[in-house]
Amino acid sequence: MHAYRTHNCAELRAGQVGETVKLSGWVHRKRDHGNLLFIDLRDHYGLTQIVSDIADASFKALESVRAESVITVEGTVVARSAEAVNPNLATGEIEVHASAVTVQSVAQELPMPVAGEAEYPEDIRLRYRYLDLRRERIHRNIVLRSNVIASIRRRMVDQGFTEFQTPILTASSPEGARDYLVPSRVHPGKFYALPQAPQMFKQLIMVAGFDRYFQIAPCFRDEDARADRSPGEFYQLDLEMSFVTQDDVFAALEPVLGGVFEEFSEGKPVTPAPFPRIPYREAMLRYGSDKPDLRNPIQISDVSDHFRGSGFGLFARIVEAAASSAPSPRRAPPTRAANSSTT
């Protein structure tokens, strides 16, 4: 038998009742019922309930361990009684009756519990980040990020894109923010800049004729935090294509973005491709933004006629002033191509 585990903590099912198994993980929760002890054992994959009777050799060792201690348990898979089945747990039909326990690492009293979803101050979470990352929601989000990146990478490769990794230490290539600078040891008084985007290198790649480039690119920008961007650094899907039109770019990206949202939306509806395309001028007139949130049904309406000549003097004057300053149709500027760009 393996020194640490024969199965992970989300793997055992009712079909394995009677088997002798070995599991390793962290003590997630412990429930002491006097002569009977229950422990939820957690690893990266999930939870398995461990049970020990006071007559078992494993009871004393399990009784003494704190939450987040690391243990290895050997025991027999047994079926739970009908009333004890947990339908919310992948291993909810079984439990492991412990026959032997090895304590791999003893935990001290915790500054913040891992089990549960209670909120804690950010300074506590960051000071004990290794504990924060064990919490279910944070752990799930980290795994989700990895899966999303893997999905994007797979979909881009399937469309003929080639992934490149471009240098991090480089010359300055401003993108609208301040650079982060790294002093050079071999060239005193000179500095490298961390890239705000892989602009120069991806352009070299395209000039060299590689046709379709993409990268999950780290970008470093010395700017304040935004609602959708962390301060200092973030990652973006960066891509370039040769000999294509705007519609070719849309056709390449829509199945990638739509597919990723469908894959991870957990049943929520996703707009099918092709995505709605709104001319720039229409977007500004109707929504006041070139990136409107279409989940918000509110649109801008022209109410000039309602206030023209009305008793509300302030609005009436604004309407009259706008009408007098508007250019005549004969002198209206021609529509430019930029005004019909899509978002």
Backbone torsions as a table, in degrees:
resi	resn	phi	psi	omega
1	MET	NA	146.2	-179.2
2	HIS	-60.9	149.9	-175.4
3	ALA	-65.1	-28.4	-173.9
4	TYR	-120.3	-40.0	-179.8
5	ARG	-162.1	146.7	172.4
6	THR	-100.7	-21.6	-179.8
7	HIS	-143.5	160.5	171.5
8	ASN	-90.6	175.9	-171.3
9	CYS	-82.2	7.9	174.0
10	ALA	-122.9	12.8	-166.8
11	GLU	-100.6	-29.9	-171.1
12	LEU	-75.4	141.5	-179.0
13	ARG	-135.1	177.0	-177.2
14	ALA	-61.3	-28.6	180.0
15	GLY	-67.5	-11.3	-179.1
16	GLN	-104.9	12.6	176.7
17	VAL	-58.0	132.8	-179.9
18	GLY	99.0	-15.5	-179.9
19	GLU	-78.0	149.3	172.2
20	THR	-92.5	125.7	-174.2
21	VAL	-131.6	166.8	175.4
22	LYS	-133.5	130.2	-179.4
23	LEU	-126.4	148.0	174.0
24	SER	-130.7	144.1	179.3
25	GLY	174.0	-164.9	-178.8
26	TRP	-100.5	144.5	175.0
27	VAL	-73.7	106.9	-175.8
28	HIS	-82.2	-53.2	176.7
29	ARG	-139.2	153.4	176.8
30	LYS	-134.8	130.4	179.3
31	ARG	-124.9	114.4	-177.0
32	ASP	-100.3	113.9	179.5
33	HIS	-105.1	31.1	178.9
34	GLY	86.6	-93.4	-179.3
35	ASN	-88.5	0.2	-177.5
36	LEU	-136.3	133.3	-176.4
37	LEU	-123.1	130.3	177.2
38	PHE	-116.9	136.0	177.2
39	ILE	-131.7	130.3	170.1
40	ASP	-88.0	115.3	-179.6
41	LEU	-97.0	128.6	-174.0
42	ARG	-119.5	137.0	164.9
43	ASP	-132.8	-168.1	-177.4
44	HIS	-56.5	-29.5	-169.8
45	TYR	-91.6	-27.6	-178.3
46	GLY	163.8	-153.5	-175.1
47	LEU	-124.9	146.1	169.3
48	THR	-134.6	135.4	178.8
49	GLN	-83.0	129.7	176.0
50	ILE	-107.0	137.9	179.4
51	VAL	-127.1	142.5	179.0
52	SER	-143.1	134.0	178.0
53	ASP	-93.3	153.9	-177.5
54	ILE	-59.7	-22.9	179.2
55	ALA	-81.9	-11.4	-177.7
56	ASP	-78.4	149.9	177.8
57	ALA	-66.8	-22.9	-177.6
58	SER	-81.1	-12.5	-170.5
59	PHE	-62.6	-46.3	-175.3
60	LYS	-62.6	-42.8	-178.9
61	ALA	-66.0	-41.4	-179.3
62	LEU	-70.7	-33.2	-178.8
63	GLU	-66.0	-28.0	-172.6
64	SER	-91.2	-13.9	-174.4
65	VAL	-82.9	143.5	176.1
66	ARG	-89.0	167.5	173.0
67	ALA	-59.2	141.5	-179.8
68	GLU	75.9	6.2	166.8
69	SER	-69.1	148.5	-179.8
70	VAL	-100.7	125.9	-176.8
71	ILE	-134.8	157.2	171.0
72	THR	-116.6	127.3	-175.5
73	VAL	-119.3	129.4	171.5
74	GLU	-111.3	135.7	-178.2
75	GLY	-173.9	-171.1	-176.5
76	THR	-110.3	136.8	177.4
77	VAL	-76.2	126.0	178.1
78	VAL	-126.5	152.2	178.9
79	ALA	-80.7	140.9	174.7
80	ARG	-77.3	153.5	173.4
81	SER	-66.8	159.6	-174.5
82	ALA	-56.8	-40.0	-177.7
83	GLU	-76.1	-13.9	-178.5
84	ALA	-98.7	-3.6	179.9
85	VAL	-64.4	134.4	179.0
86	ASN	-108.1	101.2	-176.6
87	PRO	-69.6	-14.3	-179.4
88	ASN	-87.2	-0.8	-177.3
89	LEU	-119.1	133.8	-179.2
90	ALA	-58.6	-34.6	179.5
91	THR	-100.4	24.5	-172.0
92	GLY	-69.5	-9.8	-179.9
93	GLU	-90.8	-10.4	-175.5
94	ILE	-132.2	170.4	168.2
95	GLU	-148.3	165.0	-179.1
96	VAL	-111.0	119.7	176.9
97	HIS	-82.7	110.0	-172.1
98	ALA	-73.3	132.0	174.6
99	SER	-110.6	-25.2	179.4
100	ALA	-148.5	142.7	-178.5
101	VAL	-134.6	134.6	172.5
102	THR	-119.3	123.3	178.2
103	VAL	-87.2	113.6	-177.7
104	GLN	-85.2	-33.8	-178.1
105	SER	-155.5	127.7	-178.0
106	VAL	-92.9	127.5	178.5
107	ALA	-89.0	142.4	172.1
108	GLN	-84.4	-179.0	177.4
109	GLU	-62.5	134.4	-171.7
110	LEU	-83.9	139.7	174.2
111	PRO	-73.7	-21.1	176.0
112	MET	-152.3	131.7	-179.6
113	PRO	-66.7	148.6	176.6
114	VAL	-90.1	-41.5	179.9
115	ALA	-69.3	142.5	179.6
116	GLY	93.8	171.4	-176.1
117	GLU	-120.1	29.0	177.8
118	ALA	-64.2	148.1	179.2
119	GLU	-89.8	143.5	179.7
120	TYR	-130.0	154.5	177.8
121	PRO	-57.8	146.5	-175.6
122	GLU	-61.0	-36.6	-178.3
123	ASP	-64.9	-35.4	176.4
124	ILE	-67.9	-43.6	-179.3
125	ARG	-61.9	-40.0	-178.4
126	LEU	-75.6	-34.6	178.5
127	ARG	-65.6	-37.6	179.6
128	TYR	-113.8	52.3	-174.6
129	ARG	-60.6	-34.1	179.5
130	TYR	-61.9	-30.0	175.0
131	LEU	-80.0	-40.5	179.6
132	ASP	-58.6	-39.2	-179.0
133	LEU	-70.2	-15.7	176.4
134	ARG	-81.1	-17.7	-177.3
135	ARG	-66.0	146.1	-169.7
136	GLU	-57.8	-47.1	-176.0
137	ARG	-66.0	-43.7	-179.8
138	ILE	-66.8	-44.3	178.5
139	HIS	-59.0	-43.5	-180.0
140	ARG	-63.7	-39.6	179.7
141	ASN	-66.9	-39.0	178.5
142	ILE	-63.8	-43.0	178.5
143	VAL	-66.1	-39.8	178.4
144	LEU	-59.6	-44.3	179.4
145	ARG	-58.5	-45.5	178.5
146	SER	-60.5	-42.5	-178.7
147	ASN	-68.6	-36.6	178.1
148	VAL	-64.4	-44.9	179.3
149	ILE	-62.8	-41.6	178.5
150	ALA	-63.0	-38.6	179.0
151	SER	-66.3	-44.4	178.1
152	ILE	-60.6	-45.9	-178.8
153	ARG	-60.2	-44.5	-179.3
154	ARG	-62.8	-43.2	-177.6
155	ARG	-69.6	-35.6	177.8
156	MET	-68.8	-43.3	178.5
157	VAL	-62.9	-39.6	179.3
158	ASP	-62.1	-23.6	178.8
159	GLN	-94.2	10.8	175.2
160	GLY	89.7	9.6	177.1
161	PHE	-80.6	146.5	176.8
162	THR	-108.1	130.2	-178.6
163	GLU	-86.6	134.7	177.0
164	PHE	-124.3	151.7	170.4
165	GLN	-114.1	119.4	-177.0
166	THR	-99.9	157.4	-176.3
167	PRO	-61.2	152.9	177.2
168	ILE	-97.2	-46.6	177.0
169	LEU	-80.5	116.0	-171.6
170	THR	-153.5	-175.9	173.6
171	ALA	-82.2	163.4	-178.3
172	SER	-66.1	136.5	175.4
173	SER	-139.8	80.3	-170.6
174	PRO	-58.0	141.8	178.8
175	GLU	-128.4	21.6	179.0
176	GLY	105.2	0.0	177.4
177	ALA	-132.1	176.8	176.6
178	ARG	-79.9	149.3	177.6
179	ASP	-81.6	151.3	162.1
180	TYR	-89.6	130.5	-175.7
181	LEU	-110.2	143.4	178.9
182	VAL	-123.3	118.7	-178.9
183	PRO	-66.3	143.5	179.5
184	SER	-89.8	130.3	177.9
185	ARG	-74.1	-38.9	-174.3
186	VAL	-86.9	-13.4	177.0
187	HIS	-126.9	79.5	-176.4
188	PRO	-54.5	137.4	179.4
189	GLY	85.9	-3.7	178.1
190	LYS	-115.5	160.0	-170.9
191	PHE	-136.1	147.7	164.7
192	TYR	-88.8	157.7	172.0
193	ALA	-115.8	137.4	172.2
194	LEU	-77.1	137.4	-170.3
195	PRO	-69.8	132.0	170.5
196	GLN	-74.8	-23.3	173.1
197	ALA	-165.9	156.4	-177.9
198	PRO	-79.7	42.9	-167.6
199	GLN	-60.3	-54.5	-174.1
200	MET	-64.5	-41.3	-174.5
201	PHE	-72.8	-37.7	178.6
202	LYS	-69.4	-31.4	176.4
203	GLN	-68.2	-37.0	173.2
204	LEU	-60.0	-42.1	179.9
205	ILE	-61.4	-43.3	-178.7
206	MET	-70.1	-41.0	177.3
207	VAL	-61.8	-31.5	179.1
208	ALA	-74.3	-9.4	172.7
209	GLY	93.3	25.2	-179.4
210	PHE	-79.9	-5.0	167.7
211	ASP	74.1	-60.1	-178.0
212	ARG	-131.7	110.6	-176.8
213	TYR	-113.5	143.9	166.9
214	PHE	-149.0	160.9	179.4
215	GLN	-158.7	139.4	167.3
216	ILE	-85.9	90.3	-162.0
217	ALA	-96.1	131.5	170.3
218	PRO	-77.8	134.2	179.9
219	CYS	-124.2	135.0	-175.9
220	PHE	-117.9	117.6	-178.5
221	ARG	-137.5	125.7	-179.6
222	ASP	-83.0	82.4	-178.6
223	GLU	-145.6	166.7	-179.4
224	ASP	-70.7	161.1	178.9
225	ALA	-65.9	150.5	173.0
226	ARG	-120.7	170.3	-178.1
227	ALA	-62.7	-32.0	-175.9
228	ASP	-115.9	19.7	-176.8
229	ARG	-152.2	133.5	177.9
230	SER	-73.9	151.2	177.4
231	PRO	-72.8	143.7	173.3
232	GLY	92.3	-57.9	-178.0
233	GLU	-148.0	150.7	175.2
234	PHE	-155.6	169.0	178.2
235	TYR	-115.3	145.8	178.6
236	GLN	-139.7	152.8	170.7
237	LEU	-80.3	111.5	-177.2
238	ASP	-109.0	131.7	-177.6
239	LEU	-147.7	155.4	174.5
240	GLU	-141.1	149.6	179.3
241	MET	-137.9	145.7	178.8
242	SER	-102.4	147.5	172.3
243	PHE	53.6	51.9	-178.0
244	VAL	-132.7	160.5	173.2
245	THR	-101.7	174.4	177.1
246	GLN	-58.3	-40.7	180.0
247	ASP	-65.1	-32.1	176.9
248	ASP	-65.2	-37.8	178.3
249	VAL	-65.5	-45.2	177.1
250	PHE	-58.3	-45.2	-176.7
251	ALA	-64.7	-29.5	179.0
252	ALA	-78.7	-37.3	-174.1
253	LEU	-85.5	-33.6	-175.6
254	GLU	-58.5	-45.9	177.4
255	PRO	-67.2	-27.0	178.0
256	VAL	-70.2	-54.9	-177.5
257	LEU	-67.4	-45.5	178.6
258	GLY	-61.2	-41.9	-179.8
259	GLY	-65.0	-39.4	179.3
260	VAL	-64.6	-44.9	179.7
261	PHE	-65.5	-39.2	177.5
262	GLU	-63.4	-41.0	-176.8
263	GLU	-65.9	-34.2	-173.2
264	PHE	-116.6	13.9	-176.5
265	SER	-81.9	-9.7	179.5
266	GLU	55.3	45.4	174.7
267	GLY	89.3	-7.5	178.4
268	LYS	-70.8	145.7	-178.4
269	PRO	-67.3	141.9	179.2
270	VAL	-125.7	132.8	179.1
271	THR	-59.7	123.9	-179.4
272	PRO	-73.6	154.2	174.4
273	ALA	-75.0	149.2	-1.0
274	PRO	-75.5	143.6	-179.4
275	PHE	-68.6	153.5	176.1
276	PRO	-58.4	139.3	179.4
277	ARG	-119.4	124.1	-175.7
278	ILE	-117.4	121.6	175.7
279	PRO	-56.6	148.0	-175.9
280	TYR	-54.7	-48.6	-176.3
281	ARG	-62.0	-40.8	179.6
282	GLU	-65.7	-40.7	179.6
283	ALA	-61.6	-42.1	-179.3
284	MET	-69.3	-38.2	-179.2
285	LEU	-70.7	-39.4	-174.4
286	ARG	-87.6	-33.1	-172.7
287	TYR	-121.9	-14.9	-177.7
288	GLY	72.7	16.8	-178.4
289	SER	-153.1	147.9	176.3
290	ASP	-89.2	4.3	174.1
291	LYS	-137.4	63.3	-174.2
292	PRO	-68.4	149.1	173.6
293	ASP	-90.7	103.4	-174.1
294	LEU	-73.2	-6.1	173.8
295	ARG	-71.4	-20.5	177.8
296	ASN	-90.2	113.3	-174.8
297	PRO	-74.9	-7.1	-175.7
298	ILE	-72.4	130.0	177.1
299	GLN	-125.8	153.3	177.9
300	ILE	-74.4	133.5	178.7
301	SER	-121.0	147.1	176.9
302	ASP	-84.7	111.2	-177.9
303	VAL	-111.8	21.9	-177.4
304	SER	-56.8	-44.1	-176.7
305	ASP	-62.5	-31.2	-178.3
306	HIS	-70.2	-28.0	-175.5
307	PHE	-104.8	-10.3	179.9
308	ARG	-67.1	122.7	-180.0
309	GLY	72.9	12.4	-178.7
310	SER	-80.1	172.6	179.2
311	GLY	-78.0	-6.5	179.4
312	PHE	-86.7	93.4	-169.0
313	GLY	-58.1	-40.2	-176.6
314	LEU	-61.6	-50.9	-179.3
315	PHE	-67.1	-38.8	-179.6
316	ALA	-61.2	-41.6	179.6
317	ARG	-65.7	-38.2	178.6
318	ILE	-62.6	-44.4	-179.8
319	VAL	-62.6	-45.0	-179.1
320	GLU	-65.5	-39.5	179.4
321	ALA	-64.8	-40.2	179.1
322	ALA	-66.0	-38.8	-179.4
323	ALA	-67.0	-39.5	-177.9
324	SER	-72.5	-25.9	-178.3
325	SER	-94.1	-6.6	-178.5
326	ALA	-70.2	139.5	178.6
327	PRO	-68.6	149.2	177.4
328	SER	-69.2	153.2	-179.2
329	PRO	-57.0	-32.6	-176.5
330	ARG	-67.8	-28.6	-176.4
331	ARG	-103.0	8.4	-178.1
332	ALA	-63.3	138.0	-179.8
333	PRO	-68.0	148.4	179.2
334	PRO	-67.3	150.2	177.9
335	THR	-70.5	130.2	-179.9
336	ARG	-99.5	160.9	-177.8
337	ALA	-61.1	-33.0	-177.4
338	ALA	-63.8	-26.1	-178.1
339	ASN	-72.7	-14.7	-179.3
340	SER	-108.3	15.4	177.9
341	SER	-68.5	156.9	-175.7
342	THR	-105.7	160.9	177.1
343	THR	-121.1	NA	NA
